Amino acid sequence: MKIRKICSSLLASIILFTVCVFVGCQSQPTETPSEITTIKVRDFEVYNPDFMSLQMYKYFGKIEENTDKQFVSSGEKSAKFTLLGSPVYAGPSVFIPLYSTYADYNYKDLTKIDKVVMSMYNAEDFDMPITVNFEFFDGTETELQKFTLKSGWNEISISFDLDWLNLFLNVKDCSGMNIFFENYSLEGYTLENCPVCYLDDIRLVGRKGEWVEKDSIVLDPYEICGFEKLYQAGVVVTTSEDSSKPLVASIIGEENGIKPTEGNKMLKLTFENGSVGWPRFYLSDKLMEKVKLSQYKENVDDYYLCYSVYNATASRAKISTGYYFLGGRGYAYAEDNYISAGCWTEYSISLRKLSEKCLTEIDDNYRFFIQFDSNLPAGTTYYFDNFRIVKR
């Protein structure tokens, strides 16, 4: 079932947001050394750039220089975070660039880095949860890693699996790192009494040996993604406007009597804490490069893009399928799809129609995304399977 109309509410770009790194007018930064041991990229001893290049969410609270040696892991200073957030929006977050023309440093190539280590002091008498991820210049992000700050000093070590990340990210083009905190404004705190923590000595630990890229993506004829292959768990990219309400993706087998449409696995998408904004998921650029839609452009009347979706809610639901192409702005075409509850529904669109609606011929730069409604109840779940090209 589908209704063919353009979704007028899809006014946002496919990229949830793009962070602008603090940039000056100097020459390009020095490249990351080919081999590093440990590099300290922030010790907060110098206000500019250590503080100046931090980008905090506008409802963060405050970030200040600290000179109280109790809260300094080395040197004379650290960063004091007064954590508040907004009762209407999200909790405090701060972006730490790994690349700056102004300060002349370039650590955007994660293949040179084994892990990021930082010292944090929790000044409260209760545990303080934080989440951390990496963001890239094309707007994509890694999944959130969760940590707990105990009272006093904590050493936070953030590692990553390059082979996994390389399935859906440009691992040599990382713009920086996000740290997300709890939204303490929801607990009745004010700026005068809200929780405080300190950050000091952010270090990059070098990778031993050279990382060799693996070509893991292998497709069957007409396949886009059927979720049967191990690497396919790493090509699903999700976006959400609020880190506390992520769209959780997992590859599973049969569940609650729901069977995959083909093979033994399918994609499960769950809004564990409900939704906000216009959450989406899409398949990685590296996968779509392998699909090579250009091979069908001489016979677009014969081919269709198809997938199956199962609505596990109690009533009919709307999702939107949007299309865009690399180099374009925003989306080029989108449809609202109304999905019945409790059954599999097949979505299908001819490449001819897609070409006409997007006003450009089918080529390898085509991409698509699935978008969901805002304010979905906690626990809302959908299943997807068998993204493919069908010849008719």
Contacts in CASP RR format, 6 or more apart in sequence:
PFRMAT RR
TARGET T0000
AUTHOR 0000-0000-0000
METHOD contacts of the structure
MODEL  1
MKIRKICSSLLASIILFTVCVFVGCQSQPTETPSEITTIKVRDFEVYNPD
FMSLQMYKYFGKIEENTDKQFVSSGEKSAKFTLLGSPVYAGPSVFIPLYS
TYADYNYKDLTKIDKVVMSMYNAEDFDMPITVNFEFFDGTETELQKFTLK
SGWNEISISFDLDWLNLFLNVKDCSGMNIFFENYSLEGYTLENCPVCYLD
DIRLVGRKGEWVEKDSIVLDPYEICGFEKLYQAGVVVTTSEDSSKPLVAS
IIGEENGIKPTEGNKMLKLTFENGSVGWPRFYLSDKLMEKVKLSQYKENV
DDYYLCYSVYNATASRAKISTGYYFLGGRGYAYAEDNYISAGCWTEYSIS
LRKLSEKCLTEIDDNYRFFIQFDSNLPAGTTYYFDNFRIVKR
1 337 0 8 1.000
1 338 0 8 1.000
1 339 0 8 1.000
1 340 0 8 1.000
1 345 0 8 1.000
2 335 0 8 1.000
2 337 0 8 1.000
2 338 0 8 1.000
2 345 0 8 1.000
2 347 0 8 1.000
2 348 0 8 1.000
3 335 0 8 1.000
3 336 0 8 1.000
3 337 0 8 1.000
3 338 0 8 1.000
4 335 0 8 1.000
5 335 0 8 1.000
5 336 0 8 1.000
6 333 0 8 1.000
6 334 0 8 1.000
6 335 0 8 1.000
6 357 0 8 1.000
7 320 0 8 1.000
7 322 0 8 1.000
7 334 0 8 1.000
7 335 0 8 1.000
7 336 0 8 1.000
7 371 0 8 1.000
9 278 0 8 1.000
9 320 0 8 1.000
10 278 0 8 1.000
10 320 0 8 1.000
10 322 0 8 1.000
10 331 0 8 1.000
10 334 0 8 1.000
10 371 0 8 1.000
12 278 0 8 1.000
12 330 0 8 1.000
13 329 0 8 1.000
13 330 0 8 1.000
13 331 0 8 1.000
14 280 0 8 1.000
14 282 0 8 1.000
14 324 0 8 1.000
14 330 0 8 1.000
14 331 0 8 1.000
14 367 0 8 1.000
14 369 0 8 1.000
15 138 0 8 1.000
15 139 0 8 1.000
15 140 0 8 1.000
15 239 0 8 1.000
16 139 0 8 1.000
16 239 0 8 1.000
16 240 0 8 1.000
16 241 0 8 1.000
16 280 0 8 1.000
17 139 0 8 1.000
18 137 0 8 1.000
18 138 0 8 1.000
18 139 0 8 1.000
19 55 0 8 1.000
19 95 0 8 1.000
19 135 0 8 1.000
19 139 0 8 1.000
19 175 0 8 1.000
19 176 0 8 1.000
20 55 0 8 1.000
21 53 0 8 1.000
21 97 0 8 1.000
21 99 0 8 1.000
21 100 0 8 1.000
21 175 0 8 1.000
21 176 0 8 1.000
22 49 0 8 1.000
22 52 0 8 1.000
22 53 0 8 1.000
22 55 0 8 1.000
22 97 0 8 1.000
22 100 0 8 1.000
22 102 0 8 1.000
23 100 0 8 1.000
23 101 0 8 1.000
23 102 0 8 1.000
24 100 0 8 1.000
24 101 0 8 1.000
24 102 0 8 1.000
25 101 0 8 1.000
26 101 0 8 1.000
26 102 0 8 1.000
26 104 0 8 1.000
27 101 0 8 1.000
27 104 0 8 1.000
28 101 0 8 1.000
28 106 0 8 1.000
29 99 0 8 1.000
29 100 0 8 1.000
29 101 0 8 1.000
29 103 0 8 1.000
29 104 0 8 1.000
29 105 0 8 1.000
29 106 0 8 1.000
30 104 0 8 1.000
30 105 0 8 1.000
30 106 0 8 1.000
31 106 0 8 1.000
32 106 0 8 1.000
32 107 0 8 1.000
32 108 0 8 1.000
32 109 0 8 1.000
32 112 0 8 1.000
33 112 0 8 1.000
34 112 0 8 1.000
35 112 0 8 1.000
35 206 0 8 1.000
35 209 0 8 1.000
36 112 0 8 1.000
36 113 0 8 1.000
36 204 0 8 1.000
36 206 0 8 1.000
37 205 0 8 1.000
37 206 0 8 1.000
38 203 0 8 1.000
38 204 0 8 1.000
38 205 0 8 1.000
38 206 0 8 1.000
39 107 0 8 1.000
39 203 0 8 1.000
39 204 0 8 1.000
39 206 0 8 1.000
40 201 0 8 1.000
40 202 0 8 1.000
40 203 0 8 1.000
41 98 0 8 1.000
41 105 0 8 1.000
41 107 0 8 1.000
41 202 0 8 1.000
41 203 0 8 1.000
41 204 0 8 1.000
42 50 0 8 1.000
42 79 0 8 1.000
42 96 0 8 1.000
42 118 0 8 1.000
42 199 0 8 1.000
42 201 0 8 1.000
42 202 0 8 1.000
43 50 0 8 1.000
43 74 0 8 1.000
43 75 0 8 1.000
43 77 0 8 1.000
43 200 0 8 1.000
43 201 0 8 1.000
43 202 0 8 1.000
44 50 0 8 1.000
44 51 0 8 1.000
44 65 0 8 1.000
44 66 0 8 1.000
44 77 0 8 1.000
44 78 0 8 1.000
44 79 0 8 1.000
44 199 0 8 1.000
44 200 0 8 1.000
45 75 0 8 1.000
45 76 0 8 1.000
45 77 0 8 1.000
47 65 0 8 1.000
49 100 0 8 1.000
49 102 0 8 1.000
49 103 0 8 1.000
50 79 0 8 1.000
51 63 0 8 1.000
51 65 0 8 1.000
51 79 0 8 1.000
53 96 0 8 1.000
53 97 0 8 1.000
53 100 0 8 1.000
53 102 0 8 1.000
53 103 0 8 1.000
54 63 0 8 1.000
54 79 0 8 1.000
54 94 0 8 1.000
54 95 0 8 1.000
54 96 0 8 1.000
55 94 0 8 1.000
55 95 0 8 1.000
55 97 0 8 1.000
56 63 0 8 1.000
56 92 0 8 1.000
56 93 0 8 1.000
56 94 0 8 1.000
56 95 0 8 1.000
57 85 0 8 1.000
57 90 0 8 1.000
57 91 0 8 1.000
57 92 0 8 1.000
57 93 0 8 1.000
57 94 0 8 1.000
59 84 0 8 1.000
59 85 0 8 1.000
59 86 0 8 1.000
59 89 0 8 1.000
59 90 0 8 1.000
59 91 0 8 1.000
59 92 0 8 1.000
59 185 0 8 1.000
60 81 0 8 1.000
60 83 0 8 1.000
60 84 0 8 1.000
60 85 0 8 1.000
60 91 0 8 1.000
60 92 0 8 1.000
60 93 0 8 1.000
60 94 0 8 1.000
61 82 0 8 1.000
61 83 0 8 1.000
61 84 0 8 1.000
61 85 0 8 1.000
61 92 0 8 1.000
61 191 0 8 1.000
61 194 0 8 1.000
62 80 0 8 1.000
62 81 0 8 1.000
62 82 0 8 1.000
62 191 0 8 1.000
63 79 0 8 1.000
63 80 0 8 1.000
63 81 0 8 1.000
63 82 0 8 1.000
63 94 0 8 1.000
64 79 0 8 1.000
64 80 0 8 1.000
64 82 0 8 1.000
65 77 0 8 1.000
65 79 0 8 1.000
65 80 0 8 1.000
66 72 0 8 1.000
66 77 0 8 1.000
66 78 0 8 1.000
66 79 0 8 1.000
66 80 0 8 1.000
66 198 0 8 1.000
67 76 0 8 1.000
67 77 0 8 1.000
69 76 0 8 1.000
71 78 0 8 1.000
71 80 0 8 1.000
71 121 0 8 1.000
71 123 0 8 1.000
71 198 0 8 1.000
71 200 0 8 1.000
72 78 0 8 1.000
72 198 0 8 1.000
72 200 0 8 1.000
73 119 0 8 1.000
73 121 0 8 1.000
73 153 0 8 1.000
73 200 0 8 1.000
73 201 0 8 1.000
74 200 0 8 1.000
74 201 0 8 1.000
78 121 0 8 1.000
78 198 0 8 1.000
78 199 0 8 1.000
78 200 0 8 1.000
79 198 0 8 1.000
79 199 0 8 1.000
79 200 0 8 1.000
80 196 0 8 1.000
80 198 0 8 1.000
81 92 0 8 1.000
81 94 0 8 1.000
81 181 0 8 1.000
81 196 0 8 1.000
81 197 0 8 1.000
81 198 0 8 1.000
81 199 0 8 1.000
82 191 0 8 1.000
82 194 0 8 1.000
82 196 0 8 1.000
83 92 0 8 1.000
83 181 0 8 1.000
83 182 0 8 1.000
83 184 0 8 1.000
83 194 0 8 1.000
83 195 0 8 1.000
83 196 0 8 1.000
83 197 0 8 1.000
84 91 0 8 1.000
84 92 0 8 1.000
84 184 0 8 1.000
84 185 0 8 1.000
84 189 0 8 1.000
84 190 0 8 1.000
84 191 0 8 1.000
84 194 0 8 1.000
85 91 0 8 1.000
85 92 0 8 1.000
85 183 0 8 1.000
85 184 0 8 1.000
85 185 0 8 1.000
86 183 0 8 1.000
86 185 0 8 1.000
87 183 0 8 1.000
87 185 0 8 1.000
87 186 0 8 1.000
89 242 0 8 1.000
90 183 0 8 1.000
90 241 0 8 1.000
90 242 0 8 1.000
90 243 0 8 1.000
90 244 0 8 1.000
91 180 0 8 1.000
91 181 0 8 1.000
91 182 0 8 1.000
91 183 0 8 1.000
91 184 0 8 1.000
91 185 0 8 1.000
91 244 0 8 1.000
92 180 0 8 1.000
92 181 0 8 1.000
92 183 0 8 1.000
92 184 0 8 1.000
93 178 0 8 1.000
93 179 0 8 1.000
93 180 0 8 1.000
93 181 0 8 1.000
93 243 0 8 1.000
94 178 0 8 1.000
94 179 0 8 1.000
95 135 0 8 1.000
95 176 0 8 1.000
95 177 0 8 1.000
95 178 0 8 1.000
96 176 0 8 1.000
96 177 0 8 1.000
96 178 0 8 1.000
96 179 0 8 1.000
96 202 0 8 1.000
97 175 0 8 1.000
97 176 0 8 1.000
98 105 0 8 1.000
98 107 0 8 1.000
98 108 0 8 1.000
98 174 0 8 1.000
98 175 0 8 1.000
98 176 0 8 1.000
98 177 0 8 1.000
99 105 0 8 1.000
99 106 0 8 1.000
99 107 0 8 1.000
99 108 0 8 1.000
99 174 0 8 1.000
99 175 0 8 1.000
99 176 0 8 1.000
107 113 0 8 1.000
107 174 0 8 1.000
107 204 0 8 1.000
108 137 0 8 1.000
108 172 0 8 1.000
108 173 0 8 1.000
108 174 0 8 1.000
108 175 0 8 1.000
108 176 0 8 1.000
109 171 0 8 1.000
109 172 0 8 1.000
109 173 0 8 1.000
109 174 0 8 1.000
110 134 0 8 1.000
110 160 0 8 1.000
110 162 0 8 1.000
110 165 0 8 1.000
110 171 0 8 1.000
110 172 0 8 1.000
110 174 0 8 1.000
111 162 0 8 1.000
111 171 0 8 1.000
111 172 0 8 1.000
111 207 0 8 1.000
111 210 0 8 1.000
111 211 0 8 1.000
112 206 0 8 1.000
112 207 0 8 1.000
113 204 0 8 1.000
113 205 0 8 1.000
113 206 0 8 1.000
113 207 0 8 1.000
114 159 0 8 1.000
114 205 0 8 1.000
114 206 0 8 1.000
114 207 0 8 1.000
114 208 0 8 1.000
115 157 0 8 1.000
115 158 0 8 1.000
115 159 0 8 1.000
115 160 0 8 1.000
115 204 0 8 1.000
115 205 0 8 1.000
116 157 0 8 1.000
116 158 0 8 1.000
116 177 0 8 1.000
116 202 0 8 1.000
116 203 0 8 1.000
116 204 0 8 1.000
116 205 0 8 1.000
117 155 0 8 1.000
117 156 0 8 1.000
117 157 0 8 1.000
117 158 0 8 1.000
117 202 0 8 1.000
117 203 0 8 1.000
117 205 0 8 1.000
118 155 0 8 1.000
118 156 0 8 1.000
118 158 0 8 1.000
118 199 0 8 1.000
118 200 0 8 1.000
118 201 0 8 1.000
118 202 0 8 1.000
118 203 0 8 1.000
119 153 0 8 1.000
119 154 0 8 1.000
119 155 0 8 1.000
119 156 0 8 1.000
119 199 0 8 1.000
119 200 0 8 1.000
119 201 0 8 1.000
120 130 0 8 1.000
120 149 0 8 1.000
120 153 0 8 1.000
120 154 0 8 1.000
120 156 0 8 1.000
120 197 0 8 1.000
120 198 0 8 1.000
120 199 0 8 1.000
120 200 0 8 1.000
121 152 0 8 1.000
121 153 0 8 1.000
121 154 0 8 1.000
121 197 0 8 1.000
121 198 0 8 1.000
121 200 0 8 1.000
122 128 0 8 1.000
122 149 0 8 1.000
122 150 0 8 1.000
122 151 0 8 1.000
122 152 0 8 1.000
122 154 0 8 1.000
122 197 0 8 1.000
123 151 0 8 1.000
123 152 0 8 1.000
123 195 0 8 1.000
123 196 0 8 1.000
123 197 0 8 1.000
123 198 0 8 1.000
124 151 0 8 1.000
124 195 0 8 1.000
124 196 0 8 1.000
124 197 0 8 1.000
125 151 0 8 1.000
126 151 0 8 1.000
127 148 0 8 1.000
127 149 0 8 1.000
127 150 0 8 1.000
127 151 0 8 1.000
128 148 0 8 1.000
128 149 0 8 1.000
128 181 0 8 1.000
128 182 0 8 1.000
128 195 0 8 1.000
128 197 0 8 1.000
129 146 0 8 1.000
129 147 0 8 1.000
129 148 0 8 1.000
129 149 0 8 1.000
129 182 0 8 1.000
130 146 0 8 1.000
130 147 0 8 1.000
130 148 0 8 1.000
130 149 0 8 1.000
130 156 0 8 1.000
130 179 0 8 1.000
130 180 0 8 1.000
130 181 0 8 1.000
131 144 0 8 1.000
131 145 0 8 1.000
131 146 0 8 1.000
131 147 0 8 1.000
131 179 0 8 1.000
131 180 0 8 1.000
131 243 0 8 1.000
132 144 0 8 1.000
132 145 0 8 1.000
132 147 0 8 1.000
132 156 0 8 1.000
132 158 0 8 1.000
132 177 0 8 1.000
132 178 0 8 1.000
132 179 0 8 1.000
132 180 0 8 1.000
133 141 0 8 1.000
133 142 0 8 1.000
133 143 0 8 1.000
133 144 0 8 1.000
133 145 0 8 1.000
133 177 0 8 1.000
133 178 0 8 1.000
134 141 0 8 1.000
134 142 0 8 1.000
134 160 0 8 1.000
134 174 0 8 1.000
134 176 0 8 1.000
134 177 0 8 1.000
134 178 0 8 1.000
135 141 0 8 1.000
135 142 0 8 1.000
135 174 0 8 1.000
135 175 0 8 1.000
135 176 0 8 1.000
135 177 0 8 1.000
135 178 0 8 1.000
136 169 0 8 1.000
136 170 0 8 1.000
136 173 0 8 1.000
136 174 0 8 1.000
136 175 0 8 1.000
137 170 0 8 1.000
137 173 0 8 1.000
137 174 0 8 1.000
137 175 0 8 1.000
138 170 0 8 1.000
138 173 0 8 1.000
139 175 0 8 1.000
140 168 0 8 1.000
140 169 0 8 1.000
140 237 0 8 1.000
141 178 0 8 1.000
142 160 0 8 1.000
142 165 0 8 1.000
142 169 0 8 1.000
144 180 0 8 1.000
144 243 0 8 1.000
144 246 0 8 1.000
145 158 0 8 1.000
147 154 0 8 1.000
147 156 0 8 1.000
149 156 0 8 1.000
149 197 0 8 1.000
158 177 0 8 1.000
162 171 0 8 1.000
162 211 0 8 1.000
163 214 0 8 1.000
163 216 0 8 1.000
164 234 0 8 1.000
165 171 0 8 1.000
166 213 0 8 1.000
166 214 0 8 1.000
166 286 0 8 1.000
167 216 0 8 1.000
167 217 0 8 1.000
167 231 0 8 1.000
167 234 0 8 1.000
167 235 0 8 1.000
167 284 0 8 1.000
167 286 0 8 1.000
167 287 0 8 1.000
168 234 0 8 1.000
168 235 0 8 1.000
168 236 0 8 1.000
168 237 0 8 1.000
168 284 0 8 1.000
168 285 0 8 1.000
168 286 0 8 1.000
168 287 0 8 1.000
169 284 0 8 1.000
179 199 0 8 1.000
180 243 0 8 1.000
181 197 0 8 1.000
183 244 0 8 1.000
184 194 0 8 1.000
184 195 0 8 1.000
185 194 0 8 1.000
189 195 0 8 1.000
216 231 0 8 1.000
217 231 0 8 1.000
217 235 0 8 1.000
217 286 0 8 1.000
217 287 0 8 1.000
217 290 0 8 1.000
218 229 0 8 1.000
218 290 0 8 1.000
219 290 0 8 1.000
219 291 0 8 1.000
222 388 0 8 1.000
222 389 0 8 1.000
222 390 0 8 1.000
222 391 0 8 1.000
223 388 0 8 1.000
223 389 0 8 1.000
224 283 0 8 1.000
224 287 0 8 1.000
224 288 0 8 1.000
224 291 0 8 1.000
224 305 0 8 1.000
224 307 0 8 1.000
224 387 0 8 1.000
224 388 0 8 1.000
224 389 0 8 1.000
225 232 0 8 1.000
225 235 0 8 1.000
225 283 0 8 1.000
225 287 0 8 1.000
225 387 0 8 1.000
226 232 0 8 1.000
226 262 0 8 1.000
226 265 0 8 1.000
226 385 0 8 1.000
226 386 0 8 1.000
226 387 0 8 1.000
226 388 0 8 1.000
227 233 0 8 1.000
227 251 0 8 1.000
227 260 0 8 1.000
227 265 0 8 1.000
227 266 0 8 1.000
227 267 0 8 1.000
227 385 0 8 1.000
228 263 0 8 1.000
228 264 0 8 1.000
228 265 0 8 1.000
232 251 0 8 1.000
233 250 0 8 1.000
233 251 0 8 1.000
234 284 0 8 1.000
235 283 0 8 1.000
235 284 0 8 1.000
235 286 0 8 1.000
235 287 0 8 1.000
236 249 0 8 1.000
236 267 0 8 1.000
236 281 0 8 1.000
236 283 0 8 1.000
236 284 0 8 1.000
237 281 0 8 1.000
237 282 0 8 1.000
237 283 0 8 1.000
237 284 0 8 1.000
238 246 0 8 1.000
238 247 0 8 1.000
238 248 0 8 1.000
238 249 0 8 1.000
238 269 0 8 1.000
238 279 0 8 1.000
238 280 0 8 1.000
238 281 0 8 1.000
239 247 0 8 1.000
239 279 0 8 1.000
239 280 0 8 1.000
239 281 0 8 1.000
240 246 0 8 1.000
240 247 0 8 1.000
240 275 0 8 1.000
240 276 0 8 1.000
240 277 0 8 1.000
240 279 0 8 1.000
241 276 0 8 1.000
241 277 0 8 1.000
241 278 0 8 1.000
241 279 0 8 1.000
242 276 0 8 1.000
242 277 0 8 1.000
244 273 0 8 1.000
245 271 0 8 1.000
245 273 0 8 1.000
245 274 0 8 1.000
245 275 0 8 1.000
245 276 0 8 1.000
245 279 0 8 1.000
246 272 0 8 1.000
246 273 0 8 1.000
247 269 0 8 1.000
247 270 0 8 1.000
247 271 0 8 1.000
247 275 0 8 1.000
247 279 0 8 1.000
247 280 0 8 1.000
247 281 0 8 1.000
247 372 0 8 1.000
248 269 0 8 1.000
248 270 0 8 1.000
248 271 0 8 1.000
248 272 0 8 1.000
249 267 0 8 1.000
249 268 0 8 1.000
249 269 0 8 1.000
249 281 0 8 1.000
250 267 0 8 1.000
250 268 0 8 1.000
250 270 0 8 1.000
251 265 0 8 1.000
251 266 0 8 1.000
251 267 0 8 1.000
251 268 0 8 1.000
252 265 0 8 1.000
252 266 0 8 1.000
252 268 0 8 1.000
253 260 0 8 1.000
253 264 0 8 1.000
253 265 0 8 1.000
253 266 0 8 1.000
254 260 0 8 1.000
254 264 0 8 1.000
255 268 0 8 1.000
255 383 0 8 1.000
256 312 0 8 1.000
258 266 0 8 1.000
258 310 0 8 1.000
258 312 0 8 1.000
258 383 0 8 1.000
260 266 0 8 1.000
260 385 0 8 1.000
260 386 0 8 1.000
261 308 0 8 1.000
261 344 0 8 1.000
261 385 0 8 1.000
261 386 0 8 1.000
262 385 0 8 1.000
262 386 0 8 1.000
266 310 0 8 1.000
266 383 0 8 1.000
266 384 0 8 1.000
266 385 0 8 1.000
267 383 0 8 1.000
267 384 0 8 1.000
267 385 0 8 1.000
268 381 0 8 1.000
268 382 0 8 1.000
268 383 0 8 1.000
269 281 0 8 1.000
269 381 0 8 1.000
269 382 0 8 1.000
269 383 0 8 1.000
269 384 0 8 1.000
270 379 0 8 1.000
270 380 0 8 1.000
270 381 0 8 1.000
271 279 0 8 1.000
271 372 0 8 1.000
271 376 0 8 1.000
271 377 0 8 1.000
271 378 0 8 1.000
271 379 0 8 1.000
271 380 0 8 1.000
271 381 0 8 1.000
272 378 0 8 1.000
272 379 0 8 1.000
273 378 0 8 1.000
274 375 0 8 1.000
274 376 0 8 1.000
274 377 0 8 1.000
274 378 0 8 1.000
274 379 0 8 1.000
274 380 0 8 1.000
275 372 0 8 1.000
275 373 0 8 1.000
275 374 0 8 1.000
275 375 0 8 1.000
275 376 0 8 1.000
275 380 0 8 1.000
276 374 0 8 1.000
276 375 0 8 1.000
277 374 0 8 1.000
278 371 0 8 1.000
278 372 0 8 1.000
278 373 0 8 1.000
278 374 0 8 1.000
279 371 0 8 1.000
279 372 0 8 1.000
279 374 0 8 1.000
280 369 0 8 1.000
280 370 0 8 1.000
280 371 0 8 1.000
280 372 0 8 1.000
281 369 0 8 1.000
281 370 0 8 1.000
282 367 0 8 1.000
282 368 0 8 1.000
282 369 0 8 1.000
282 370 0 8 1.000
283 367 0 8 1.000
283 368 0 8 1.000
283 387 0 8 1.000
285 326 0 8 1.000
285 367 0 8 1.000
288 364 0 8 1.000
288 366 0 8 1.000
288 367 0 8 1.000
289 364 0 8 1.000
291 364 0 8 1.000
291 389 0 8 1.000
292 364 0 8 1.000
293 351 0 8 1.000
293 362 0 8 1.000
293 363 0 8 1.000
293 364 0 8 1.000
293 366 0 8 1.000
293 389 0 8 1.000
294 362 0 8 1.000
294 363 0 8 1.000
294 364 0 8 1.000
296 302 0 8 1.000
296 303 0 8 1.000
296 351 0 8 1.000
296 362 0 8 1.000
296 389 0 8 1.000
297 351 0 8 1.000
297 355 0 8 1.000
297 361 0 8 1.000
297 362 0 8 1.000
297 363 0 8 1.000
300 350 0 8 1.000
300 351 0 8 1.000
300 352 0 8 1.000
300 354 0 8 1.000
300 355 0 8 1.000
300 361 0 8 1.000
300 362 0 8 1.000
301 350 0 8 1.000
301 351 0 8 1.000
301 352 0 8 1.000
302 391 0 8 1.000
302 392 0 8 1.000
303 350 0 8 1.000
303 351 0 8 1.000
303 389 0 8 1.000
303 390 0 8 1.000
303 391 0 8 1.000
303 392 0 8 1.000
304 348 0 8 1.000
304 349 0 8 1.000
304 350 0 8 1.000
304 351 0 8 1.000
304 389 0 8 1.000
304 390 0 8 1.000
304 391 0 8 1.000
304 392 0 8 1.000
305 348 0 8 1.000
305 349 0 8 1.000
305 351 0 8 1.000
305 354 0 8 1.000
305 368 0 8 1.000
305 387 0 8 1.000
305 388 0 8 1.000
305 389 0 8 1.000
305 390 0 8 1.000
306 346 0 8 1.000
306 347 0 8 1.000
306 348 0 8 1.000
306 349 0 8 1.000
306 386 0 8 1.000
306 387 0 8 1.000
306 388 0 8 1.000
306 389 0 8 1.000
306 390 0 8 1.000
307 346 0 8 1.000
307 347 0 8 1.000
307 384 0 8 1.000
307 385 0 8 1.000
307 386 0 8 1.000
307 387 0 8 1.000
307 388 0 8 1.000
308 344 0 8 1.000
308 345 0 8 1.000
308 346 0 8 1.000
308 347 0 8 1.000
308 384 0 8 1.000
308 385 0 8 1.000
308 386 0 8 1.000
309 319 0 8 1.000
309 337 0 8 1.000
309 339 0 8 1.000
309 344 0 8 1.000
309 345 0 8 1.000
309 347 0 8 1.000
309 382 0 8 1.000
309 383 0 8 1.000
309 384 0 8 1.000
309 385 0 8 1.000
310 342 0 8 1.000
310 343 0 8 1.000
310 344 0 8 1.000
310 345 0 8 1.000
310 382 0 8 1.000
310 383 0 8 1.000
310 384 0 8 1.000
310 385 0 8 1.000
311 317 0 8 1.000
311 339 0 8 1.000
311 340 0 8 1.000
311 341 0 8 1.000
311 342 0 8 1.000
311 343 0 8 1.000
311 345 0 8 1.000
311 382 0 8 1.000
312 341 0 8 1.000
312 342 0 8 1.000
312 381 0 8 1.000
312 382 0 8 1.000
312 383 0 8 1.000
313 341 0 8 1.000
313 380 0 8 1.000
313 381 0 8 1.000
313 382 0 8 1.000
314 341 0 8 1.000
315 341 0 8 1.000
316 338 0 8 1.000
316 339 0 8 1.000
316 340 0 8 1.000
316 341 0 8 1.000
317 338 0 8 1.000
317 339 0 8 1.000
317 341 0 8 1.000
317 373 0 8 1.000
317 382 0 8 1.000
318 336 0 8 1.000
318 337 0 8 1.000
318 338 0 8 1.000
318 339 0 8 1.000
318 373 0 8 1.000
319 336 0 8 1.000
319 337 0 8 1.000
319 339 0 8 1.000
319 370 0 8 1.000
319 371 0 8 1.000
319 372 0 8 1.000
319 373 0 8 1.000
319 382 0 8 1.000
320 334 0 8 1.000
320 335 0 8 1.000
320 336 0 8 1.000
320 337 0 8 1.000
320 370 0 8 1.000
320 371 0 8 1.000
320 372 0 8 1.000
321 334 0 8 1.000
321 335 0 8 1.000
321 337 0 8 1.000
321 347 0 8 1.000
321 349 0 8 1.000
321 368 0 8 1.000
321 369 0 8 1.000
321 370 0 8 1.000
321 371 0 8 1.000
322 331 0 8 1.000
322 333 0 8 1.000
322 334 0 8 1.000
322 335 0 8 1.000
322 368 0 8 1.000
322 369 0 8 1.000
322 370 0 8 1.000
322 371 0 8 1.000
323 331 0 8 1.000
323 332 0 8 1.000
323 333 0 8 1.000
323 334 0 8 1.000
323 354 0 8 1.000
323 357 0 8 1.000
323 358 0 8 1.000
323 366 0 8 1.000
323 367 0 8 1.000
323 368 0 8 1.000
324 330 0 8 1.000
324 331 0 8 1.000
324 332 0 8 1.000
324 358 0 8 1.000
324 366 0 8 1.000
324 367 0 8 1.000
324 368 0 8 1.000
324 369 0 8 1.000
325 332 0 8 1.000
325 358 0 8 1.000
325 360 0 8 1.000
325 363 0 8 1.000
325 365 0 8 1.000
325 366 0 8 1.000
325 367 0 8 1.000
326 365 0 8 1.000
326 367 0 8 1.000
327 365 0 8 1.000
331 369 0 8 1.000
332 357 0 8 1.000
332 358 0 8 1.000
332 359 0 8 1.000
332 360 0 8 1.000
333 354 0 8 1.000
333 357 0 8 1.000
333 358 0 8 1.000
334 371 0 8 1.000
335 349 0 8 1.000
337 345 0 8 1.000
337 347 0 8 1.000
339 345 0 8 1.000
339 382 0 8 1.000
344 385 0 8 1.000
348 390 0 8 1.000
351 362 0 8 1.000
354 362 0 8 1.000
354 366 0 8 1.000
355 361 0 8 1.000
355 362 0 8 1.000
358 366 0 8 1.000
370 384 0 8 1.000
372 382 0 8 1.000
END
